[in-house]
Amino acid sequence: MKILVPIKRVIDFNVNIRVRDDGTGVETDNVKMSMNPFDEIAVEEALKLREAGVAEEVVVVSVGVEKAQDVLRTSLAMGADRAILVKTSDDVEPLNVAKILKAIVGQEHPQLVLLGKQAIDNDANQVAQMLSALLNWGQATFASDIDISGTKVRVSREVDAGLQTIEVNLPAVISVDLRLNTPRYATLPNVMKAKRKPLDIKTPEDFAVDVSLRHTILETLPPAARKGGVVVANVDELVDKLKNQAGVI
């Protein structure tokens, strides 16, 4: 079985996000970038499935700027077999990403697509669902446990009421959650080996996908500054403020 793992290059989760002075977006110049944490978990799960003998090959793919090669090389250093970069200079909307991934699935013929449930830059949580619909494959989202037996995949997923277990047939699209595993670190020898692993560079035109933007961001604003708290002397004063100032009760 071949597993395809889409990954995204995003601002590192430890970085304090700053909005540009002109409000056109967030500042990315001279900012540390890394692999989307949810996608990193998807890579780790794919590698574990290969090590368990369930899969034979793990292919990672990223749709983004040329610098996205660094997160692909990180995946190769973790243990992925091959990498594909679909190079584009513009931000690609989820539907267009799903269309590109559909075309790659048509070329690579994986039996399973594993990807993070969302990217931490826009929290869209759309690509997995859209790809499943375009492929007409079964899907399971927010996976916290994956068990593959034959042509069936049993997935445990977190819902509001607790855990839900569903079963889907292969081929399938599965998006993963943080509780699924803990990604491994890429060792220095593997980082060096990753430089020699295959990395193919494509463009959206190679897959006949139009990546023109359908939405325009008019303005980006930072969150409003929070007001300081107020210390109250007793419960009666607290109730009074909640009632008369906050309008909560």
Summary of the structure (lengths in Angstrom):
residues: 249
radius of gyration: 21.3
end to end distance: 58.1
largest distance: 69.8
contacts: 745
relative contact order: 0.18
helix: 31%
strand: 28%
